[in-house]
């Protein structure tokens, strides 16, 4: 009876065999990234008004995500090289430095540099957490572990807007970053205390610098599109960015030191179609959290606190649905992947319809569809990808999921910024610019979401052969 309990994939099984300390650390690490993104989305209108940074709304997020991409992409290799204990503690300290710079910076540029450092530190922390999940938890526990990670986002969806809204409405947004700097110091201490001292890493592990360079150039090109101020320039920079990201995938498949598992550049593999689905759907979703609060404050007259909570409904829906379906087995994971992709795409469509009207209830429904779609499918996509990889590819595969998600987030943020600025958002928040951004930020990205539905279908029709 005891043996059955140990291997049944229950919550008790998650905590068994000495896994509890690592599980706690994973939750603490994910909290940094989850809460940061929701708090920052809530306070950005206040930051823009104080520092004159409306034209850089997209970069405040894209810069953070660019740092996260570069960090997350190298996390698997750095974890092998330096060990999870030392690497995670150092990453949390770097995040704290970035928070301090954003809090103390006198202008928008120092703020953005701080965001970049926050992204790097937070990206490494989350990436190391993904590596820990892939290496330290057996397949039967992955849906529940990923559901727990999703639950952290749910907690952040409740507390993030509250924290950001209170400080923004008090005119003290800088104190948000001091608060997160203190939390980061706590995570660094927890990493040092909770991870085993024996994990010292492998000094011979190498980092895929050429691929990381292409990611940086690609995301930066798309990010620069949001300050081009003309359609031709924005389109050209976006195209250059996409080509550079595609070149990274091509180069990675031919390199000895890789960021992605073998076959990830082909939609004929489970890894390839799975990573493509994660990237496309994430890219399509970013406009909601970046521009949603500002649009609601302008068109619905909401305070920063109220707008933040409406937008946080997306994260709450992801959490709730992820927890509700975490126990499903058999044919259900395949069904949830397909259903989730469709539901998330409907969320993008509804956003394009309701944001220009300023309908609060419409935005809530759009957020529930968008977040609910990810909640239905994300853990099962992750489980399916990892289950298809051999054990010696698990660390790279787990870290690659973070890389793909963050790259999609950065591309989505930059693309949304480019579209918003083209319709006049960079000139300031007015009813006209808010309505235009509310329509085109989502309508322009809808084909990307629809392509994600197709790749999700490819992911589920391919036969899974356990490694």
C-alpha positions as CSV (number, residue, x, y, z in Angstrom):
1,X,0.0,0.0,0.0
2,X,2.8,2.4,0.9
3,X,4.5,1.6,-2.4
4,X,1.4,2.4,-4.4
5,X,1.1,5.8,-2.6
6,X,4.7,6.6,-3.3
7,X,4.3,6.0,-7.1
8,X,0.8,7.3,-7.7
9,X,1.6,10.8,-8.8
10,X,-0.3,12.4,-5.8
11,X,0.7,15.6,-4.0
12,X,2.2,13.4,-1.3
13,X,4.3,11.8,-4.0
14,X,5.5,15.2,-5.1
15,X,6.8,15.9,-1.6
16,X,8.3,12.4,-1.0
17,X,11.9,11.2,-1.3
18,X,13.5,14.5,-0.2
19,X,11.9,16.5,-3.0
20,X,10.2,19.0,-0.7
21,X,13.1,21.5,-0.3
22,X,13.6,21.7,-4.0
23,X,9.9,22.1,-4.6
24,X,9.8,25.0,-2.2
25,X,12.8,26.7,-4.0
26,X,11.0,26.3,-7.3
27,X,8.0,28.0,-6.0
28,X,10.0,30.9,-4.5
29,X,12.0,31.3,-7.8
30,X,8.9,31.4,-10.0
31,X,7.2,33.9,-7.6
32,X,9.9,36.6,-8.5
33,X,9.1,36.5,-12.2
34,X,5.3,36.0,-11.8
35,X,4.8,38.9,-9.4
36,X,7.2,41.2,-11.2
37,X,5.4,41.0,-14.5
38,X,2.0,41.7,-13.0
39,X,3.1,44.5,-10.7
40,X,5.0,46.2,-13.5
41,X,2.1,46.1,-15.9
42,X,0.0,47.8,-13.2
43,X,2.5,50.6,-12.5
44,X,3.7,51.3,-16.1
45,X,1.2,54.2,-16.7
46,X,2.6,55.9,-13.6
47,X,6.1,55.3,-14.7
48,X,5.4,56.7,-18.2
49,X,3.8,59.8,-16.7
50,X,6.7,60.3,-14.3
51,X,9.6,59.6,-16.6
52,X,8.0,60.5,-19.9
53,X,8.3,57.0,-21.3
54,X,5.0,56.3,-23.2
55,X,6.9,55.6,-26.3
56,X,8.9,52.9,-24.5
57,X,5.9,50.9,-23.0
58,X,6.9,47.9,-25.1
59,X,10.5,48.1,-24.2
60,X,9.9,48.2,-20.5
61,X,8.6,44.7,-21.0
62,X,10.6,43.7,-24.0
63,X,13.9,44.7,-22.3
64,X,13.0,42.7,-19.3
65,X,12.1,39.7,-21.4
66,X,15.2,40.1,-23.6
67,X,17.3,39.7,-20.5
68,X,15.1,36.8,-19.4
69,X,15.6,35.1,-22.8
70,X,19.3,35.4,-22.8
71,X,19.4,34.1,-19.2
72,X,16.8,31.4,-19.6
73,X,18.4,30.1,-22.8
74,X,21.7,29.5,-21.1
75,X,20.3,28.3,-17.8
76,X,20.6,24.6,-18.6
77,X,24.2,24.8,-19.5
78,X,25.1,27.2,-16.6
79,X,23.4,24.9,-14.2
80,X,25.6,22.1,-15.3
81,X,28.7,24.3,-15.2
82,X,28.2,26.0,-11.8
83,X,25.6,23.9,-10.1
84,X,22.0,24.8,-9.2
85,X,22.9,26.1,-5.8
86,X,25.5,28.7,-6.7
87,X,23.9,29.6,-10.0
88,X,20.5,30.3,-8.5
89,X,21.8,32.4,-5.6
90,X,24.0,34.5,-8.0
91,X,21.0,35.0,-10.3
92,X,18.8,36.2,-7.5
93,X,21.4,38.8,-6.4
94,X,21.7,40.1,-10.0
95,X,17.9,40.5,-10.0
96,X,18.1,42.5,-6.8
97,X,20.7,44.9,-8.4
98,X,18.4,45.5,-11.4
99,X,15.5,46.3,-9.0
100,X,17.6,48.8,-7.2
101,X,18.6,50.5,-10.4
102,X,15.0,50.8,-11.6
103,X,13.9,52.1,-8.2
104,X,16.7,54.8,-8.0
105,X,17.1,55.7,-11.7
106,X,16.3,59.4,-12.5
107,X,15.2,58.8,-16.1
108,X,13.6,56.3,-18.5
109,X,17.0,54.9,-19.7
110,X,18.2,54.0,-16.2
111,X,14.8,52.4,-15.6
112,X,15.1,50.3,-18.8
113,X,18.6,49.2,-18.0
114,X,17.4,48.1,-14.6
115,X,14.6,46.2,-16.3
116,X,17.2,44.4,-18.5
117,X,19.1,43.3,-15.4
118,X,15.9,42.2,-13.7
119,X,15.1,40.2,-16.7
120,X,18.5,38.5,-16.7
121,X,18.5,37.7,-13.1
122,X,14.8,36.6,-13.0
123,X,15.3,34.6,-16.2
124,X,18.2,32.7,-14.8
125,X,16.2,31.9,-11.6
126,X,13.2,30.7,-13.5
127,X,15.4,28.8,-15.9
128,X,17.2,27.0,-13.1
129,X,13.9,26.1,-11.6
130,X,12.9,24.6,-15.0
131,X,16.1,22.6,-15.0
132,X,15.4,21.4,-11.5
133,X,11.9,20.2,-12.5
134,X,13.2,18.3,-15.5
135,X,16.0,16.6,-13.7
136,X,14.6,16.0,-10.2
137,X,10.9,15.1,-10.8
138,X,9.8,11.9,-12.6
139,X,7.3,12.0,-15.5
140,X,4.3,11.0,-13.3
141,X,4.7,14.1,-11.2
142,X,5.2,16.7,-14.0
143,X,1.5,17.7,-14.4
144,X,1.2,18.4,-10.6
145,X,4.6,20.2,-10.4
146,X,3.6,22.4,-13.4
147,X,0.2,23.0,-11.9
148,X,2.0,24.2,-8.7
149,X,4.1,26.6,-10.8
150,X,0.8,27.8,-12.3
151,X,-0.6,28.3,-8.8
152,X,2.2,30.6,-8.0
153,X,1.0,32.8,-10.9
154,X,-2.4,32.6,-9.5
155,X,-1.2,34.0,-6.1
156,X,0.7,36.7,-8.1
157,X,-2.5,37.5,-10.0
158,X,-4.1,38.3,-6.6
159,X,-1.2,40.1,-4.9
160,X,0.6,41.6,-7.9
161,X,-2.1,44.2,-8.9
162,X,-2.8,44.9,-5.3
163,X,0.9,45.8,-4.6
164,X,1.3,47.7,-7.9
165,X,-2.0,49.5,-7.7
166,X,-1.5,50.7,-4.1
167,X,2.0,52.1,-4.8
168,X,0.9,53.6,-8.1
169,X,-2.2,55.3,-6.7
170,X,0.0,56.7,-3.8
171,X,2.6,58.0,-6.3
172,X,5.3,55.8,-4.9
173,X,5.9,53.3,-7.7
174,X,9.7,53.3,-7.0
175,X,9.1,51.5,-3.7
176,X,7.7,48.5,-5.7
177,X,11.2,47.7,-6.9
178,X,12.8,48.2,-3.5
179,X,10.3,45.6,-2.2
180,X,11.3,43.2,-4.9
181,X,15.0,43.7,-4.3
182,X,14.4,42.6,-0.7
183,X,12.5,39.5,-1.9
184,X,15.3,38.7,-4.3
185,X,17.8,38.7,-1.4
186,X,15.5,36.2,0.3
187,X,15.4,33.9,-2.7
188,X,19.2,34.0,-2.9
189,X,19.4,32.9,0.8
190,X,16.8,30.2,0.2
191,X,18.7,28.8,-2.8
192,X,21.9,28.6,-0.8
193,X,20.1,27.0,2.2
194,X,17.8,24.6,0.4
195,X,19.8,23.2,-2.5
196,X,22.4,20.5,-1.6
197,X,25.9,21.7,-1.2
198,X,27.2,18.7,-3.2
199,X,25.9,20.0,-6.5
200,X,29.0,21.8,-7.7
201,X,28.5,21.6,-11.4
202,X,30.7,20.6,-14.3
203,X,33.3,23.2,-15.2
204,X,33.7,21.7,-18.7
205,X,30.1,22.6,-19.8
206,X,30.0,25.2,-22.6
207,X,27.6,28.0,-23.4
208,X,26.0,28.4,-26.9
209,X,27.1,32.0,-27.4
210,X,26.4,32.2,-31.1
211,X,22.8,31.2,-30.7
212,X,22.4,33.6,-27.7
213,X,23.8,36.4,-29.9
214,X,21.2,35.7,-32.6
215,X,18.4,35.7,-30.1
216,X,19.6,39.0,-28.7
217,X,19.8,40.6,-32.2
218,X,16.5,39.1,-33.3
219,X,14.5,40.3,-30.3
220,X,16.3,43.7,-30.4
221,X,15.4,44.2,-34.0
222,X,11.7,43.5,-33.3
223,X,12.0,45.8,-30.2
224,X,13.4,48.6,-32.3
225,X,10.4,48.3,-34.6
226,X,8.2,50.0,-31.9
227,X,10.2,53.2,-32.2
228,X,10.5,53.3,-36.0
229,X,7.3,55.4,-36.2
230,X,6.5,54.3,-39.8
231,X,5.0,51.2,-41.2
232,X,7.7,50.3,-43.6
233,X,10.5,50.7,-41.0
234,X,8.6,48.7,-38.4
235,X,7.8,45.9,-40.9
236,X,11.4,45.7,-42.1
237,X,12.8,45.5,-38.6
238,X,10.2,42.9,-37.6
239,X,11.1,40.8,-40.7
240,X,14.9,41.1,-39.8
241,X,14.1,39.9,-36.3
242,X,12.1,36.9,-37.5
243,X,14.9,35.9,-39.9
244,X,17.5,36.2,-37.1
245,X,15.4,34.0,-34.8
246,X,14.9,31.4,-37.6
247,X,18.7,31.5,-38.2
248,X,19.2,30.7,-34.5
249,X,17.1,27.6,-34.8
250,X,18.9,26.5,-38.0
251,X,22.4,27.1,-36.4
252,X,21.4,25.4,-33.2
253,X,20.5,22.2,-35.0
254,X,24.0,22.1,-36.5
255,X,26.0,23.0,-33.4
256,X,27.8,20.8,-30.9
257,X,26.6,23.0,-28.1
258,X,22.9,23.4,-28.3
259,X,20.1,25.4,-26.7
260,X,17.3,23.2,-27.9
261,X,17.0,19.4,-28.0
262,X,17.7,17.5,-31.2
263,X,15.0,17.9,-33.8
264,X,13.5,21.1,-32.3
265,X,13.8,22.9,-35.7
266,X,11.4,20.5,-37.4
267,X,7.6,20.4,-37.0
268,X,7.8,16.7,-37.7
269,X,9.1,16.1,-34.2
270,X,7.1,16.4,-30.9
271,X,9.8,18.8,-29.6
272,X,9.6,21.0,-32.7
273,X,5.8,21.2,-32.9
274,X,5.6,21.7,-29.1
275,X,8.1,24.5,-28.9
276,X,6.4,26.2,-31.9
277,X,3.0,26.1,-30.3
278,X,4.4,27.5,-27.0
279,X,6.2,30.3,-29.0
280,X,3.2,31.3,-31.2
281,X,0.5,31.3,-28.5
282,X,2.7,33.2,-26.1
283,X,3.6,35.8,-28.7
284,X,-0.1,36.3,-29.5
285,X,-1.0,36.8,-25.8
286,X,1.4,39.6,-24.8
287,X,-0.6,42.6,-25.8
288,X,-3.3,41.8,-23.1
289,X,-1.0,42.3,-20.1
290,X,1.1,45.2,-21.5
291,X,-1.5,47.5,-22.9
292,X,-4.6,46.3,-21.1
293,X,-4.2,48.4,-17.9
294,X,-3.4,51.6,-19.8
295,X,-6.4,51.1,-22.1
296,X,-8.8,50.5,-19.2
297,X,-7.5,53.4,-17.3
298,X,-8.2,55.6,-20.3
299,X,-11.5,54.3,-21.7
300,X,-13.1,53.0,-18.5
301,X,-11.7,55.5,-16.0
302,X,-10.3,52.8,-13.8
303,X,-7.6,53.4,-11.2
304,X,-4.3,51.5,-11.5
305,X,-5.5,49.1,-8.9
306,X,-8.8,48.3,-10.5
307,X,-7.3,47.9,-14.0
308,X,-4.6,45.7,-12.7
309,X,-7.1,43.3,-11.2
310,X,-9.1,43.1,-14.4
311,X,-6.1,42.2,-16.4
312,X,-4.9,39.8,-13.7
313,X,-8.0,37.7,-14.5
314,X,-6.0,36.1,-17.3
315,X,-3.4,34.8,-14.9
316,X,-6.1,33.7,-12.4
317,X,-7.9,31.7,-15.2
318,X,-4.6,30.0,-16.1
319,X,-4.1,29.0,-12.5
320,X,-7.6,27.7,-11.9
321,X,-7.8,25.7,-15.2
322,X,-4.3,24.3,-14.7
323,X,-5.2,23.0,-11.3
324,X,-8.6,21.6,-12.4
325,X,-7.1,19.5,-15.2
326,X,-3.8,18.5,-13.6
327,X,-5.0,15.0,-12.7
328,X,-6.2,14.0,-16.2
329,X,-4.6,11.1,-17.9
330,X,-5.2,8.8,-20.8
331,X,-6.6,10.5,-23.9
332,X,-7.4,13.7,-22.0
333,X,-4.0,15.4,-22.2
334,X,-4.2,15.4,-26.0
335,X,-7.7,16.8,-25.9
336,X,-6.7,19.5,-23.5
337,X,-3.7,20.6,-25.7
338,X,-6.1,21.0,-28.7
339,X,-8.8,22.7,-26.7
340,X,-6.5,25.0,-24.9
341,X,-5.0,26.3,-28.2
342,X,-8.4,27.1,-29.6
343,X,-9.7,28.7,-26.4
344,X,-6.6,31.0,-26.1
345,X,-7.0,32.0,-29.7
346,X,-10.6,33.0,-29.1
347,X,-9.3,35.1,-26.2
348,X,-7.1,37.1,-28.7
349,X,-10.1,37.5,-31.0
350,X,-12.4,38.7,-28.2
351,X,-9.7,41.1,-27.0
352,X,-9.7,42.8,-30.5
353,X,-13.5,43.2,-30.3
354,X,-13.9,44.4,-26.7
355,X,-10.9,46.6,-25.9
356,X,-11.8,49.4,-28.3
357,X,-15.2,49.6,-26.6
358,X,-13.8,49.9,-23.1
359,X,-16.2,47.1,-21.9
360,X,-14.9,45.9,-18.6
361,X,-17.0,42.7,-18.7
362,X,-15.8,42.1,-22.2
363,X,-12.2,42.4,-21.2
364,X,-12.8,40.0,-18.3
365,X,-14.3,37.4,-20.6
366,X,-11.4,37.8,-23.1
367,X,-8.9,37.3,-20.2
368,X,-10.7,34.2,-19.0
369,X,-10.5,32.7,-22.4
370,X,-6.9,33.7,-23.0
371,X,-5.6,32.5,-19.6
372,X,-7.9,29.5,-19.5
373,X,-6.6,28.3,-22.8
374,X,-3.0,28.2,-21.4
375,X,-4.2,26.6,-18.2
376,X,-5.8,23.8,-20.1
377,X,-2.9,23.0,-22.3
378,X,0.5,24.2,-21.0
379,X,1.3,21.5,-18.4
380,X,0.4,18.8,-20.9
381,X,2.4,20.3,-23.7
382,X,5.4,20.4,-21.3
383,X,4.8,16.9,-20.2
384,X,4.5,15.6,-23.8
385,X,7.8,17.4,-24.9
386,X,9.8,16.1,-21.9
387,X,8.4,12.5,-22.2
388,X,9.6,12.4,-25.8
389,X,13.2,13.3,-24.9
390,X,16.0,10.9,-23.8
391,X,17.3,11.5,-20.3
392,X,20.5,13.1,-21.5
393,X,18.4,15.8,-23.3
394,X,16.1,16.5,-20.3
395,X,18.1,19.4,-18.9
396,X,18.3,21.2,-22.2
397,X,14.7,20.4,-23.0
398,X,13.4,21.8,-19.7
399,X,15.5,24.9,-20.0
400,X,14.4,25.3,-23.7
401,X,10.8,25.6,-22.6
402,X,11.7,28.7,-20.6
403,X,13.7,30.0,-23.5
404,X,10.9,29.5,-26.0
405,X,8.3,31.0,-23.6
406,X,10.4,34.1,-22.9
407,X,11.4,34.6,-26.5
408,X,7.7,34.5,-27.5
409,X,6.9,36.9,-24.7
410,X,9.7,39.3,-25.8
411,X,8.7,39.1,-29.5
412,X,5.0,39.6,-28.5
413,X,5.8,42.6,-26.4
414,X,8.0,44.2,-29.0
415,X,5.4,43.5,-31.8
416,X,2.6,44.9,-29.7
417,X,4.7,48.0,-29.0
418,X,5.4,48.5,-32.7
419,X,1.7,48.3,-33.6
420,X,0.6,50.5,-30.7
421,X,3.1,53.2,-31.6
422,X,2.1,53.1,-35.2
423,X,-1.4,54.0,-34.3
424,X,-0.3,56.9,-32.1
425,X,0.2,55.4,-28.6
426,X,3.7,56.9,-28.3
427,X,2.2,60.4,-28.3
428,X,0.3,59.8,-25.0
429,X,-2.8,58.2,-23.6
430,X,-5.9,59.6,-25.3
431,X,-9.3,58.1,-26.0
432,X,-8.4,57.9,-29.7
433,X,-5.0,56.2,-29.3
434,X,-6.4,53.8,-26.6
435,X,-9.2,52.7,-29.0
436,X,-6.8,52.3,-31.9
437,X,-4.3,50.3,-29.8
438,X,-7.1,48.2,-28.3
439,X,-8.1,47.0,-31.8
440,X,-4.9,46.7,-33.8
441,X,-2.6,45.3,-31.0
442,X,-4.8,42.2,-31.1
443,X,-6.2,42.0,-34.6
444,X,-2.6,42.2,-36.1
445,X,-1.4,39.2,-34.0
446,X,-4.5,37.0,-34.5
447,X,-3.0,35.1,-37.5
448,X,-0.1,34.1,-35.2
449,X,-2.5,32.6,-32.7
450,X,-4.3,30.7,-35.4
451,X,-1.0,29.3,-36.6
452,X,-0.5,28.1,-33.0
453,X,-3.7,26.1,-33.2
454,X,-2.3,24.3,-36.2
455,X,1.0,23.4,-34.6
456,X,-0.8,22.3,-31.5
457,X,-2.7,19.8,-33.6
458,X,0.6,18.6,-35.1
459,X,1.9,18.1,-31.6
460,X,-1.0,15.8,-30.6
461,X,-1.2,13.7,-33.8
462,X,2.5,12.6,-33.6
463,X,3.1,9.3,-31.8
464,X,4.7,9.6,-28.4
465,X,7.4,7.0,-27.9
466,X,8.6,7.2,-24.2
467,X,12.3,7.7,-24.0
